Amino acid sequence: MNPIKTLAAAAFGALALLAGAAQAQEFPTKPVRITTPFPAGAGPEAVVRLVAERLQKKWGKPVVVENKPGANGFIAIDQFKRAANDGHELIHLDNVHLVAYPHLFKKLPYDPVKDFDPVTPLFKTYFFVGVGANSKYKSVGQIVADAKARPGALNYGSWSVGNPVHLGSALLESMTNTQMQHVVYKETSQLYTGVATGELDFALGSLATAGPLQRSGKLKFIAVTGPKRHPAFPDVPTVAESGGPAGYEVTGWTTIAAPKGLPKPVADKIQKDIEEALADPEIKQRYATFGYDVFPATRDEFNAFIAAESKKYAEVIRRAKVSLD
């Protein structure tokens, strides 16, 4: 290679790094907007607002959370894609947008790889396998055994096609080679009432969604979808401990994402400041209320996790033959 060209390339790279570092020191230079597809009051949206308040104090500039619910999150994503790409416009996404929709829609109004740079995960939440208080099922193993004995007879529910509760249940079918019916409810309250009354054999639910009926004694949790027991429910076994498949894990998670191509020093600053906000004791207390867990990960680790989740659910969706087109 021409030594002059090599030196020129090195000099250009050094200048780019210096420019990025300078941008990071100055960032933000104007108000920052975080667009969220979640409606006001939803658990994930509440976390974003708590983080935004702390970023505003640290940055000395307004940090506005704008709700753009509806249309599978496409309204929020479209606004984000049309906005400035200098880091002053960020977006709040969940796992469905990044790992499920790319396999559920033949054509998406966004590219999950090319349009977003996930800066840092905000939280991870595990689900519980919930059955009615009077259900005959005491373990996941009993559900699986019955599903194998009566193909297509058992049912489970969720609030839509392609959400984590639906795909997590379909994953259980896939890993146990069983066939069950998916029943869609309009609202989460109707869904878990259906479990409590016996209309549904089971449903996956979080502490935020299924917790109220569990606390009232109308639902019981027979397993948790994490790799270990939940600290709030030490007596509830994991799915594997409950006779289900080993390695079964289902999570819900959200992330703050920046535009693709944002200078690394700026993205690093946003990540560092968000992680600092998430360490606030008040936010940790709210996490406990929602049943959320912290999800520490570098951007490389998080991107690898997203890729693995996408691969896992691509197979689940293919096997379940579901589509949103």
Residue pairs with C-beta under 8 A, 6 or more apart in sequence:
16 263
17 265
19 263
20 263
20 264
20 265
20 266
21 265
23 263
23 265
23 266
24 263
24 265
24 266
24 268
24 269
27 59
27 87
27 266
27 269
27 270
28 59
28 61
28 87
28 88
29 61
29 88
30 61
30 88
31 61
31 62
31 63
31 64
31 88
32 55
32 59
32 61
32 62
32 63
32 64
32 87
32 88
32 89
32 90
33 63
33 64
33 65
33 66
33 83
33 88
33 89
33 90
34 48
34 52
34 63
34 64
34 65
34 66
34 90
34 91
34 92
34 256
35 66
35 68
35 76
35 79
35 80
35 83
35 89
35 90
35 91
35 92
36 44
36 45
36 48
36 65
36 66
36 67
36 68
36 76
36 91
36 92
37 68
37 69
37 70
37 73
37 75
37 76
37 77
37 92
37 93
37 94
37 97
38 44
38 45
38 48
38 67
38 69
38 92
38 94
39 45
39 67
39 69
40 67
43 208
43 290
43 292
44 92
44 94
44 122
44 123
44 254
45 65
45 67
45 92
46 286
46 290
47 122
47 123
47 254
47 283
47 286
47 287
47 290
47 292
48 65
48 92
48 122
48 254
48 256
49 65
50 277
50 280
50 282
50 283
50 286
51 122
51 256
51 274
51 277
51 278
51 283
52 63
52 64
52 65
53 63
54 276
54 277
54 280
54 283
55 63
55 273
55 274
55 277
56 62
56 63
58 273
58 276
58 277
59 273
65 92
66 79
68 75
68 76
68 79
69 75
69 76
72 101
72 324
73 93
73 94
73 96
73 97
74 109
74 110
76 91
76 92
77 91
77 93
77 97
77 109
77 110
77 115
78 109
80 89
80 90
80 91
80 259
81 110
81 115
83 89
85 259
85 260
85 261
85 262
86 259
86 262
86 266
87 258
87 259
87 262
87 266
87 267
87 270
89 259
90 119
90 256
90 257
90 258
90 270
91 116
91 256
91 257
92 122
92 254
92 255
92 256
92 257
93 116
93 118
93 254
93 255
93 257
94 252
94 253
94 254
94 255
95 164
95 251
95 252
95 253
95 254
95 309
96 162
96 163
96 164
97 112
98 112
98 116
98 118
98 255
98 306
98 309
98 310
99 112
99 306
99 309
99 310
99 312
99 313
100 162
100 163
100 164
100 167
100 313
100 317
101 108
101 112
101 162
101 324
102 108
102 112
102 310
102 314
103 310
103 313
103 314
103 317
103 318
104 161
104 162
104 317
104 322
104 323
104 324
104 325
105 323
105 324
105 325
106 323
106 325
107 325
110 116
112 310
114 260
115 259
115 260
116 257
116 258
116 259
116 260
117 257
117 258
117 259
117 260
117 261
117 262
117 267
117 299
118 255
118 256
118 257
118 299
118 302
118 303
118 306
119 255
119 256
119 257
119 258
119 267
119 270
119 271
119 274
119 299
120 255
120 256
120 270
120 271
120 274
120 275
120 297
120 299
120 302
121 253
121 254
121 255
121 295
121 297
121 302
122 253
122 254
122 255
122 256
122 274
122 278
122 295
123 253
123 254
123 287
123 290
123 292
123 293
123 294
123 295
124 251
124 252
124 253
124 292
124 293
124 294
124 295
125 206
125 207
125 208
125 251
125 252
125 253
125 290
125 291
125 292
125 293
126 206
126 224
126 225
126 226
126 230
126 249
126 250
126 251
126 291
126 293
127 164
127 165
127 168
127 204
127 205
127 206
127 224
127 225
127 250
127 251
127 252
128 204
128 205
128 206
128 207
128 210
128 214
128 221
128 222
128 223
128 224
128 225
128 230
128 233
128 236
129 140
129 143
129 202
129 204
129 221
129 222
129 223
129 224
129 225
129 239
129 242
130 192
130 195
130 202
130 203
130 204
130 205
130 210
130 213
130 214
130 219
130 220
130 221
130 222
131 137
131 195
131 201
131 202
131 219
131 220
131 222
132 195
132 196
132 197
132 198
132 218
132 219
132 220
133 196
133 217
133 218
133 219
133 220
134 198
135 198
135 201
135 202
135 220
136 142
137 143
137 146
137 201
137 202
137 222
138 222
139 222
139 223
139 237
139 242
139 243
140 172
140 222
140 223
140 239
140 242
140 243
140 244
141 242
141 243
141 244
142 243
143 154
143 201
143 202
143 244
144 172
144 176
144 178
144 243
144 244
144 245
146 153
146 154
147 153
147 154
147 173
147 176
147 178
147 179
147 180
148 176
148 177
148 178
151 178
151 179
152 179
152 180
152 181
153 180
153 181
154 178
154 180
154 181
154 201
154 202
155 180
155 181
155 182
155 183
155 200
155 201
156 169
156 180
156 181
156 182
156 183
156 200
156 201
156 202
156 203
156 204
157 165
157 182
157 183
157 184
157 185
157 191
157 194
157 195
157 200
157 203
158 165
158 166
158 169
158 182
158 184
158 185
158 191
158 203
158 204
159 165
159 184
159 185
159 186
159 187
159 188
159 191
160 166
160 184
161 182
161 184
161 322
161 324
162 317
162 322
162 324
164 204
164 250
164 251
164 252
165 203
165 204
165 205
166 182
167 250
167 313
167 316
167 317
167 320
168 204
168 225
168 250
169 180
169 182
169 203
169 204
170 182
170 316
170 317
170 319
170 320
170 322
171 248
171 250
171 312
171 313
171 316
172 178
172 239
172 244
172 245
172 248
173 179
173 180
173 319
173 320
174 315
174 316
174 319
174 320
175 245
175 247
175 248
176 244
176 245
180 201
182 320
183 194
183 199
183 200
185 191
185 194
188 209
191 200
191 203
191 205
191 209
192 203
192 205
192 209
192 210
192 213
192 219
193 213
194 200
194 203
195 202
195 203
195 205
195 210
195 213
195 219
196 213
196 218
196 219
203 210
204 225
204 250
205 211
205 214
205 219
206 252
206 290
206 291
207 232
207 290
207 291
208 290
208 291
210 219
210 221
211 291
213 219
214 220
214 221
221 233
221 236
222 236
222 237
222 242
223 236
223 237
223 238
223 239
223 241
223 242
223 244
224 230
224 233
224 236
224 237
224 238
224 239
225 238
225 239
225 248
225 249
225 250
225 251
226 238
226 249
226 251
227 238
227 249
228 238
229 236
229 237
229 238
229 241
230 236
230 291
232 288
232 291
239 245
239 248
240 246
240 247
240 248
253 295
255 302
256 270
256 274
258 266
258 267
258 270
267 299
271 299
275 296
277 283
278 294
284 294
287 293
287 294
297 305
